[in-house]
Amino acid sequence: MTQNEKDRKIVNQALVVCKIAKANGVKDDNTIALVIELANRLLTERENAETVYKFSGKVPNMFSLGERQIIWGDVDGTNMKLPVEEGQQGVWIPVEEA
């Protein structure tokens, strides 16, 4: 079971508890309920995030979907392809308007 699956199981259980509490008169602005809703939104973002690789070196802040990247074009005054070192794995979460 992946970490996302483990976290989803916990968050879903917490959401059920919140739903029961709200049905029994707990206000919607209850701090714990708000935190659980925030955790659900953040986990959803993480589940939908895309794995990318960040590269450093001659081209700063370069990202790719592959572990290695080749740059074509003019790099340091040369017109050639340049292999870039292996990238650092991470996730890409797009920034959207709220």
SEVO-114473 format. One record per atom (N, C-alpha, C): residue in three letters; x, y, z; atom name. Coordinates in nm, 4 decimals. Layout:
<recs>
r->ALA	px->X	py->Y	pz->Z	a->CA
...
</recs>
This chain:
<recs>
r->MET	px->0.0848	py->-0.1176	pz->0.0000	a->N
r->MET	px->0.0000	py->0.0000	pz->0.0000	a->CA
r->MET	px->0.0894	py->0.1241	pz->0.0000	a->C
r->THR	px->0.0612	py->0.2162	pz->-0.0914	a->N
r->THR	px->0.1421	py->0.3374	pz->-0.1014	a->CA
r->THR	px->0.1079	py->0.4338	pz->0.0112	a->C
r->GLN	px->0.1932	py->0.5344	pz->0.0290	a->N
r->GLN	px->0.1678	py->0.6347	pz->0.1325	a->CA
r->GLN	px->0.0393	py->0.7110	pz->0.1030	a->C
r->ASN	px->0.0144	py->0.7413	pz->-0.0245	a->N
r->ASN	px->-0.1109	py->0.8092	pz->-0.0605	a->CA
r->ASN	px->-0.2322	py->0.7251	pz->-0.0222	a->C
r->GLU	px->-0.2263	py->0.5945	pz->-0.0465	a->N
r->GLU	px->-0.3375	py->0.5062	pz->-0.0118	a->CA
r->GLU	px->-0.3589	py->0.4998	pz->0.1392	a->C
r->LYS	px->-0.2500	py->0.4929	pz->0.2153	a->N
r->LYS	px->-0.2604	py->0.4922	pz->0.3614	a->CA
r->LYS	px->-0.3220	py->0.6224	pz->0.4114	a->C
r->ASP	px->-0.2732	py->0.7350	pz->0.3578	a->N
r->ASP	px->-0.3248	py->0.8654	pz->0.3994	a->CA
r->ASP	px->-0.4710	py->0.8823	pz->0.3592	a->C
r->ARG	px->-0.5082	py->0.8350	pz->0.2398	a->N
r->ARG	px->-0.6465	py->0.8462	pz->0.1942	a->CA
r->ARG	px->-0.7406	py->0.7699	pz->0.2874	a->C
r->LYS	px->-0.6975	py->0.6524	pz->0.3322	a->N
r->LYS	px->-0.7791	py->0.5722	pz->0.4237	a->CA
r->LYS	px->-0.8041	py->0.6487	pz->0.5537	a->C
r->ILE	px->-0.7014	py->0.7100	pz->0.6081	a->N
r->ILE	px->-0.7141	py->0.7861	pz->0.7330	a->CA
r->ILE	px->-0.8034	py->0.9082	pz->0.7133	a->C
r->VAL	px->-0.7797	py->0.9827	pz->0.6045	a->N
r->VAL	px->-0.8583	py->1.1041	pz->0.5794	a->CA
r->VAL	px->-1.0050	py->1.0685	pz->0.5551	a->C
r->ASN	px->-1.0311	py->0.9617	pz->0.4814	a->N
r->ASN	px->-1.1701	py->0.9211	pz->0.4579	a->CA
r->ASN	px->-1.2401	py->0.8846	pz->0.5882	a->C
r->GLN	px->-1.1695	py->0.8165	pz->0.6781	a->N
r->GLN	px->-1.2282	py->0.7829	pz->0.8082	a->CA
r->GLN	px->-1.2579	py->0.9100	pz->0.8876	a->C
r->ALA	px->-1.1674	py->1.0054	pz->0.8829	a->N
r->ALA	px->-1.1876	py->1.1316	pz->0.9535	a->CA
r->ALA	px->-1.3043	py->1.2096	pz->0.8937	a->C
r->LEU	px->-1.3198	py->1.2058	pz->0.7604	a->N
r->LEU	px->-1.4323	py->1.2734	pz->0.6963	a->CA
r->LEU	px->-1.5659	py->1.2127	pz->0.7378	a->C
r->VAL	px->-1.5692	py->1.0815	pz->0.7545	a->N
r->VAL	px->-1.6915	py->1.0150	pz->0.8013	a->CA
r->VAL	px->-1.7251	py->1.0614	pz->0.9430	a->C
r->VAL	px->-1.6262	py->1.0691	pz->1.0290	a->N
r->VAL	px->-1.6481	py->1.1158	pz->1.1661	a->CA
r->VAL	px->-1.7001	py->1.2593	pz->1.1645	a->C
r->CYS	px->-1.6449	py->1.3441	pz->1.0777	a->N
r->CYS	px->-1.6912	py->1.4833	pz->1.0659	a->CA
r->CYS	px->-1.8360	py->1.4889	pz->1.0202	a->C
r->LYS	px->-1.8705	py->1.4048	pz->0.9248	a->N
r->LYS	px->-2.0084	py->1.4027	pz->0.8741	a->CA
r->LYS	px->-2.1057	py->1.3628	pz->0.9850	a->C
r->ILE	px->-2.0683	py->1.2647	pz->1.0631	a->N
r->ILE	px->-2.1525	py->1.2209	pz->1.1754	a->CA
r->ILE	px->-2.1643	py->1.3327	pz->1.2786	a->C
r->ALA	px->-2.0524	py->1.3982	pz->1.3093	a->N
r->ALA	px->-2.0533	py->1.5072	pz->1.4071	a->CA
r->ALA	px->-2.1417	py->1.6225	pz->1.3602	a->C
r->LYS	px->-2.1332	py->1.6569	pz->1.2319	a->N
r->LYS	px->-2.2163	py->1.7657	pz->1.1775	a->CA
r->LYS	px->-2.3640	py->1.7284	pz->1.1837	a->C
r->ALA	px->-2.3944	py->1.6007	pz->1.1580	a->N
r->ALA	px->-2.5331	py->1.5546	pz->1.1651	a->CA
r->ALA	px->-2.5872	py->1.5622	pz->1.3081	a->C
r->ASN	px->-2.4963	py->1.5593	pz->1.4057	a->N
r->ASN	px->-2.5361	py->1.5658	pz->1.5468	a->CA
r->ASN	px->-2.5223	py->1.7056	pz->1.6050	a->C
r->GLY	px->-2.5101	py->1.8063	pz->1.5193	a->N
r->GLY	px->-2.5153	py->1.9442	pz->1.5655	a->CA
r->GLY	px->-2.3832	py->2.0168	pz->1.5801	a->C
r->VAL	px->-2.2723	py->1.9556	pz->1.5469	a->N
r->VAL	px->-2.1438	py->2.0258	pz->1.5542	a->CA
r->VAL	px->-2.1399	py->2.1272	pz->1.4404	a->C
r->LYS	px->-2.0971	py->2.2485	pz->1.4692	a->N
r->LYS	px->-2.0951	py->2.3559	pz->1.3699	a->CA
r->LYS	px->-1.9933	py->2.3281	pz->1.2588	a->C
r->ASP	px->-2.0235	py->2.3828	pz->1.1395	a->N
r->ASP	px->-1.9353	py->2.3652	pz->1.0236	a->CA
r->ASP	px->-1.7993	py->2.4311	pz->1.0428	a->C
r->ASP	px->-1.7917	py->2.5328	pz->1.1279	a->N
r->ASP	px->-1.6649	py->2.6037	pz->1.1466	a->CA
r->ASP	px->-1.5816	py->2.5468	pz->1.2618	a->C
r->ASN	px->-1.6127	py->2.4254	pz->1.3030	a->N
r->ASN	px->-1.5343	py->2.3573	pz->1.4063	a->CA
r->ASN	px->-1.3909	py->2.3414	pz->1.3565	a->C
r->THR	px->-1.2944	py->2.3774	pz->1.4399	a->N
r->THR	px->-1.1540	py->2.3786	pz->1.3979	a->CA
r->THR	px->-1.1067	py->2.2423	pz->1.3481	a->C
r->ILE	px->-1.1414	py->2.1377	pz->1.4170	a->N
r->ILE	px->-1.0954	py->2.0042	pz->1.3760	a->CA
r->ILE	px->-1.1569	py->1.9668	pz->1.2409	a->C
r->ALA	px->-1.2846	py->1.9983	pz->1.2213	a->N
r->ALA	px->-1.3489	py->1.9685	pz->1.0930	a->CA
r->ALA	px->-1.2826	py->2.0466	pz->0.9798	a->C
r->LEU	px->-1.2476	py->2.1722	pz->1.0056	a->N
r->LEU	px->-1.1803	py->2.2529	pz->0.9037	a->CA
r->LEU	px->-1.0422	py->2.1963	pz->0.8703	a->C
r->VAL	px->-0.9715	py->2.1505	pz->0.9713	a->N
r->VAL	px->-0.8389	py->2.0919	pz->0.9492	a->CA
r->VAL	px->-0.8505	py->1.9630	pz->0.8676	a->C
r->ILE	px->-0.9508	py->1.8826	pz->0.8958	a->N
r->ILE	px->-0.9697	py->1.7578	pz->0.8209	a->CA
r->ILE	px->-1.0062	py->1.7878	pz->0.6758	a->C
r->GLU	px->-1.0899	py->1.8886	pz->0.6533	a->N
r->GLU	px->-1.1234	py->1.9279	pz->0.5161	a->CA
r->GLU	px->-1.0002	py->1.9800	pz->0.4423	a->C
r->LEU	px->-0.9159	py->2.0551	pz->0.5118	a->N
r->LEU	px->-0.7913	py->2.1030	pz->0.4519	a->CA
r->LEU	px->-0.6999	py->1.9850	pz->0.4178	a->C
r->ALA	px->-0.6891	py->1.8890	pz->0.5101	a->N
r->ALA	px->-0.6072	py->1.7698	pz->0.4840	a->CA
r->ALA	px->-0.6585	py->1.6947	pz->0.3618	a->C
r->ASN	px->-0.7896	py->1.6873	pz->0.3462	a->N
r->ASN	px->-0.8482	py->1.6205	pz->0.2301	a->CA
r->ASN	px->-0.8108	py->1.6925	pz->0.1015	a->C
r->ARG	px->-0.8190	py->1.8260	pz->0.1017	a->N
r->ARG	px->-0.7834	py->1.9020	pz->-0.0188	a->CA
r->ARG	px->-0.6351	py->1.8867	pz->-0.0524	a->C
r->LEU	px->-0.5490	py->1.8921	pz->0.0500	a->N
r->LEU	px->-0.4057	py->1.8782	pz->0.0248	a->CA
r->LEU	px->-0.3703	py->1.7387	pz->-0.0256	a->C
r->LEU	px->-0.4345	py->1.6369	pz->0.0325	a->N
r->LEU	px->-0.4087	py->1.5000	pz->-0.0122	a->CA
r->LEU	px->-0.4559	py->1.4816	pz->-0.1561	a->C
r->THR	px->-0.5701	py->1.5387	pz->-0.1907	a->N
r->THR	px->-0.6196	py->1.5307	pz->-0.3282	a->CA
r->THR	px->-0.5202	py->1.5942	pz->-0.4243	a->C
r->GLU	px->-0.4635	py->1.7099	pz->-0.3865	a->N
r->GLU	px->-0.3604	py->1.7743	pz->-0.4697	a->CA
r->GLU	px->-0.2401	py->1.6822	pz->-0.4869	a->C
r->ARG	px->-0.1973	py->1.6184	pz->-0.3773	a->N
r->ARG	px->-0.0819	py->1.5285	pz->-0.3849	a->CA
r->ARG	px->-0.1132	py->1.4071	pz->-0.4727	a->C
r->GLU	px->-0.2345	py->1.3545	pz->-0.4616	a->N
r->GLU	px->-0.2731	py->1.2394	pz->-0.5435	a->CA
r->GLU	px->-0.2747	py->1.2753	pz->-0.6917	a->C
r->ASN	px->-0.3095	py->1.3988	pz->-0.7233	a->N
r->ASN	px->-0.3183	py->1.4425	pz->-0.8625	a->CA
r->ASN	px->-0.1877	py->1.5026	pz->-0.9147	a->C
r->ALA	px->-0.0878	py->1.5129	pz->-0.8296	a->N
r->ALA	px->0.0393	py->1.5727	pz->-0.8697	a->CA
r->ALA	px->0.1102	py->1.4828	pz->-0.9708	a->C
r->GLU	px->0.1872	py->1.5451	pz->-1.0564	a->N
r->GLU	px->0.2604	py->1.4734	pz->-1.1604	a->CA
r->GLU	px->0.4077	py->1.4646	pz->-1.1215	a->C
r->THR	px->0.4663	py->1.3460	pz->-1.1366	a->N
r->THR	px->0.6076	py->1.3289	pz->-1.1044	a->CA
r->THR	px->0.6918	py->1.3943	pz->-1.2127	a->C
r->VAL	px->0.7835	py->1.4789	pz->-1.1709	a->N
r->VAL	px->0.8750	py->1.5456	pz->-1.2635	a->CA
r->VAL	px->1.0159	py->1.5377	pz->-1.2069	a->C
r->TYR	px->1.1119	py->1.5796	pz->-1.2869	a->N
r->TYR	px->1.2508	py->1.5821	pz->-1.2450	a->CA
r->TYR	px->1.3044	py->1.7222	pz->-1.2661	a->C
r->LYS	px->1.3714	py->1.7765	pz->-1.1641	a->N
r->LYS	px->1.4302	py->1.9095	pz->-1.1725	a->CA
r->LYS	px->1.5792	py->1.8934	pz->-1.2005	a->C
r->PHE	px->1.6283	py->1.9764	pz->-1.2910	a->N
r->PHE	px->1.7681	py->1.9701	pz->-1.3291	a->CA
r->PHE	px->1.8384	py->2.0990	pz->-1.2911	a->C
r->SER	px->1.9640	py->2.0851	pz->-1.2550	a->N
r->SER	px->2.0458	py->2.2032	pz->-1.2275	a->CA
r->SER	px->2.1622	py->2.2006	pz->-1.3262	a->C
r->GLY	px->2.2439	py->2.3004	pz->-1.3211	a->N
r->GLY	px->2.3580	py->2.3033	pz->-1.4125	a->CA
r->GLY	px->2.3497	py->2.4211	pz->-1.5061	a->C
r->LYS	px->2.3724	py->2.3960	pz->-1.6360	a->N
r->LYS	px->2.3803	py->2.5045	pz->-1.7327	a->CA
r->LYS	px->2.2468	py->2.5755	pz->-1.7552	a->C
r->VAL	px->2.1371	py->2.5042	pz->-1.7393	a->N
r->VAL	px->2.0051	py->2.5648	pz->-1.7549	a->CA
r->VAL	px->1.9337	py->2.5578	pz->-1.6200	a->C
r->PRO	px->1.9217	py->2.6697	pz->-1.5489	a->N
r->PRO	px->1.8623	py->2.6663	pz->-1.4150	a->CA
r->PRO	px->1.7122	py->2.6399	pz->-1.4200	a->C
r->ASN	px->1.6632	py->2.5714	pz->-1.3180	a->N
r->ASN	px->1.5205	py->2.5453	pz->-1.2998	a->CA
r->ASN	px->1.4549	py->2.4793	pz->-1.4204	a->C
r->MET	px->1.5212	py->2.3800	pz->-1.4745	a->N
r->MET	px->1.4670	py->2.3063	pz->-1.5876	a->CA
r->MET	px->1.3939	py->2.1829	pz->-1.5350	a->C
r->PHE	px->1.2740	py->2.1561	pz->-1.5875	a->N
r->PHE	px->1.1945	py->2.0422	pz->-1.5431	a->CA
r->PHE	px->1.1659	py->1.9491	pz->-1.6601	a->C
r->SER	px->1.1461	py->1.8204	pz->-1.6325	a->N
r->SER	px->1.1176	py->1.7222	pz->-1.7359	a->CA
r->SER	px->1.0370	py->1.6091	pz->-1.6752	a->C
r->LEU	px->0.9653	py->1.5350	pz->-1.7604	a->N
r->LEU	px->0.8932	py->1.4172	pz->-1.7136	a->CA
r->LEU	px->0.9835	py->1.2947	pz->-1.7103	a->C
r->GLY	px->1.1050	py->1.3038	pz->-1.7674	a->N
r->GLY	px->1.1985	py->1.1926	pz->-1.7695	a->CA
r->GLY	px->1.3144	py->1.2161	pz->-1.6758	a->C
r->GLU	px->1.3815	py->1.1076	pz->-1.6385	a->N
r->GLU	px->1.4931	py->1.1187	pz->-1.5445	a->CA
r->GLU	px->1.6127	py->1.1910	pz->-1.6050	a->C
r->ARG	px->1.6255	py->1.1862	pz->-1.7368	a->N
r->ARG	px->1.7340	py->1.2547	pz->-1.8063	a->CA
r->ARG	px->1.6743	py->1.3502	pz->-1.9084	a->C
r->GLN	px->1.7465	py->1.4547	pz->-1.9385	a->N
r->GLN	px->1.6981	py->1.5541	pz->-2.0328	a->CA
r->GLN	px->1.8112	py->1.5918	pz->-2.1265	a->C
r->ILE	px->1.7785	py->1.6125	pz->-2.2526	a->N
r->ILE	px->1.8775	py->1.6608	pz->-2.3486	a->CA
r->ILE	px->1.8318	py->1.7972	pz->-2.3981	a->C
r->ILE	px->1.9217	py->1.8923	pz->-2.3966	a->N
r->ILE	px->1.8923	py->2.0277	pz->-2.4411	a->CA
r->ILE	px->1.9404	py->2.0405	pz->-2.5848	a->C
r->TRP	px->1.8543	py->2.0933	pz->-2.6712	a->N
r->TRP	px->1.8930	py->2.1222	pz->-2.8088	a->CA
r->TRP	px->1.9035	py->2.2722	pz->-2.8239	a->C
r->GLY	px->2.0014	py->2.3190	pz->-2.8975	a->N
r->GLY	px->2.0106	py->2.4611	pz->-2.9257	a->CA
r->GLY	px->2.1392	py->2.5217	pz->-2.8757	a->C
r->ASP	px->2.1356	py->2.6521	pz->-2.8582	a->N
r->ASP	px->2.2545	py->2.7297	pz->-2.8243	a->CA
r->ASP	px->2.2772	py->2.7287	pz->-2.6736	a->C
r->VAL	px->2.3806	py->2.6591	pz->-2.6301	a->N
r->VAL	px->2.4170	py->2.6537	pz->-2.4887	a->CA
r->VAL	px->2.5627	py->2.6980	pz->-2.4771	a->C
r->ASP	px->2.5854	py->2.8038	pz->-2.4063	a->N
r->ASP	px->2.7209	py->2.8573	pz->-2.3891	a->CA
r->ASP	px->2.7880	py->2.8868	pz->-2.5237	a->C
r->GLY	px->2.7117	py->2.9396	pz->-2.6206	a->N
r->GLY	px->2.7684	py->2.9775	pz->-2.7491	a->CA
r->GLY	px->2.7914	py->2.8631	pz->-2.8450	a->C
r->THR	px->2.7494	py->2.7430	pz->-2.8106	a->N
r->THR	px->2.7647	py->2.6295	pz->-2.9012	a->CA
r->THR	px->2.6267	py->2.5870	pz->-2.9489	a->C
r->ASN	px->2.6184	py->2.5400	pz->-3.0696	a->N
r->ASN	px->2.4912	py->2.4950	pz->-3.1248	a->CA
r->ASN	px->2.4945	py->2.3435	pz->-3.1336	a->C
r->MET	px->2.4579	py->2.2781	pz->-3.0262	a->N
r->MET	px->2.4654	py->2.1327	pz->-3.0211	a->CA
r->MET	px->2.3719	py->2.0796	pz->-2.9148	a->C
r->LYS	px->2.3547	py->1.9493	pz->-2.9105	a->N
r->LYS	px->2.2755	py->1.8922	pz->-2.8030	a->CA
r->LYS	px->2.3678	py->1.8664	pz->-2.6834	a->C
r->LEU	px->2.3145	py->1.8874	pz->-2.5658	a->N
r->LEU	px->2.3940	py->1.8763	pz->-2.4443	a->CA
r->LEU	px->2.3208	py->1.7888	pz->-2.3441	a->C
r->PRO	px->2.3763	py->1.6739	pz->-2.3089	a->N
r->PRO	px->2.3086	py->1.5921	pz->-2.2076	a->CA
r->PRO	px->2.3198	py->1.6580	pz->-2.0705	a->C
r->VAL	px->2.2124	py->1.6519	pz->-1.9978	a->N
r->VAL	px->2.2086	py->1.7105	pz->-1.8644	a->CA
r->VAL	px->2.2132	py->1.5968	pz->-1.7638	a->C
r->GLU	px->2.2722	py->1.6229	pz->-1.6498	a->N
r->GLU	px->2.2813	py->1.5200	pz->-1.5462	a->CA
r->GLU	px->2.1434	py->1.4738	pz->-1.5027	a->C
r->GLU	px->2.1400	py->1.3619	pz->-1.4309	a->N
r->GLU	px->2.0136	py->1.3093	pz->-1.3820	a->CA
r->GLU	px->1.9455	py->1.4118	pz->-1.2933	a->C
r->GLY	px->1.8145	py->1.4167	pz->-1.3032	a->N
r->GLY	px->1.7376	py->1.5148	pz->-1.2275	a->CA
r->GLY	px->1.6975	py->1.4652	pz->-1.0903	a->C
r->GLN	px->1.6529	py->1.5595	pz->-1.0098	a->N
r->GLN	px->1.6028	py->1.5301	pz->-0.8759	a->CA
r->GLN	px->1.4520	py->1.5089	pz->-0.8864	a->C
r->GLN	px->1.4028	py->1.3926	pz->-0.8415	a->N
r->GLN	px->1.2618	py->1.3599	pz->-0.8545	a->CA
r->GLN	px->1.1780	py->1.4416	pz->-0.7571	a->C
r->GLY	px->1.0614	py->1.4832	pz->-0.8016	a->N
r->GLY	px->0.9680	py->1.5564	pz->-0.7178	a->CA
r->GLY	px->0.8310	py->1.5547	pz->-0.7810	a->C
r->VAL	px->0.7426	py->1.6390	pz->-0.7326	a->N
r->VAL	px->0.6087	py->1.6469	pz->-0.7899	a->CA
r->VAL	px->0.5805	py->1.7881	pz->-0.8350	a->C
r->TRP	px->0.4940	py->1.7991	pz->-0.9329	a->N
r->TRP	px->0.4525	py->1.9292	pz->-0.9848	a->CA
r->TRP	px->0.3063	py->1.9470	pz->-0.9512	a->C
r->ILE	px->0.2756	py->2.0490	pz->-0.8735	a->N
r->ILE	px->0.1378	py->2.0828	pz->-0.8419	a->CA
r->ILE	px->0.1114	py->2.2190	pz->-0.9029	a->C
r->PRO	px->0.0278	py->2.2281	pz->-1.0078	a->N
r->PRO	px->0.0049	py->2.3561	pz->-1.0720	a->CA
r->PRO	px->-0.0625	py->2.4553	pz->-0.9776	a->C
r->VAL	px->-0.0271	py->2.5810	pz->-0.9896	a->N
r->VAL	px->-0.0870	py->2.6862	pz->-0.9097	a->CA
r->VAL	px->-0.2094	py->2.7364	pz->-0.9837	a->C
r->GLU	px->-0.3237	py->2.7339	pz->-0.9159	a->N
r->GLU	px->-0.4481	py->2.7792	pz->-0.9767	a->CA
r->GLU	px->-0.5022	py->2.8978	pz->-0.8981	a->C
r->GLU	px->-0.5861	py->2.9743	pz->-0.9626	a->N
r->GLU	px->-0.6509	py->3.0853	pz->-0.8944	a->CA
r->GLU	px->-0.7495	py->3.0300	pz->-0.7930	a->C
r->ALA	px->-0.7550	py->3.0898	pz->-0.6771	a->N
r->ALA	px->-0.8463	py->3.0433	pz->-0.5727	a->CA
r->ALA	px->-0.9878	py->3.0885	pz->-0.5985	a->C
</recs>
